[in-house]
């Protein structure tokens, strides 16, 4: 594990759309194999905006910044 993260820390991104409707729904998104949190950022941002959801993207151990 990288020294950037302690054993009790998991890299993730929390996105909230800013619209007139405050959603109480949260989607937890896990990226596909061969992607990482940064690769899926634009797609997840579009999902959050389209569905007016809050979205949390969580990185898998061994990928990108969580390796």
C-alpha distance (Angstrom), angle and dihedral (degrees) to the residues before:
residue distance angle dihedral
X1 . . .
X2 3.75 . .
X3 3.76 118.3 .
X4 3.82 87.9 -124.9
X5 3.79 91.9 80.7
X6 3.76 131.2 45.0
X7 3.80 118.3 -134.0
X8 3.81 91.2 -100.3
X9 3.83 95.3 51.5
X10 3.80 125.8 88.8
X11 3.81 120.9 -171.2
X12 3.79 111.9 -122.5
X13 3.79 142.2 150.0
X14 3.79 124.9 -133.2
X15 3.80 116.2 -157.7
X16 3.74 126.8 -169.7
X17 3.79 124.0 -177.7
X18 3.75 118.2 -135.3
X19 3.77 106.6 -135.8
X20 3.77 139.1 131.4
X21 3.79 89.0 -95.7
X22 3.79 115.2 68.7
X23 3.78 105.0 -150.2
X24 3.78 121.1 -145.0
X25 3.81 90.5 -163.8
X26 3.78 123.8 102.5
X27 3.81 123.9 -165.2
X28 3.79 117.1 -159.3
X29 3.80 108.2 -151.9
X30 3.80 125.6 -162.8
X31 3.78 114.0 -168.3
X32 3.80 124.3 -126.1
X33 3.79 125.7 -97.8
X34 3.79 111.8 -76.3
X35 3.81 93.5 26.0
X36 3.75 131.1 92.5
X37 3.76 136.6 -157.5
X38 3.81 92.8 -85.4
X39 3.83 94.5 49.2
X40 3.79 92.6 53.8
X41 3.82 96.3 43.6
X42 3.84 97.9 98.5
X43 3.81 93.0 44.8
X44 3.79 92.6 50.1
X45 3.78 91.6 45.6
X46 3.82 88.7 54.8
X47 3.83 90.7 48.5
X48 3.78 91.4 51.8
X49 3.79 92.5 49.4
X50 3.80 96.3 43.8
X51 3.81 96.8 46.9
X52 3.83 94.0 31.7
X53 3.80 91.6 -126.9
X54 3.75 137.8 141.7
X55 3.81 108.5 -116.7
X56 3.79 132.3 -164.0
X57 3.80 118.2 -164.3
X58 3.78 114.3 -162.2
X59 3.79 125.2 -161.3
X60 3.80 121.1 -131.7
X61 3.81 119.3 -126.9
X62 3.79 109.3 -98.3
X63 3.81 95.7 30.3
X64 3.79 128.4 107.8
X65 3.80 112.4 -50.5
X66 3.82 92.6 3.4
X67 3.80 95.9 63.8
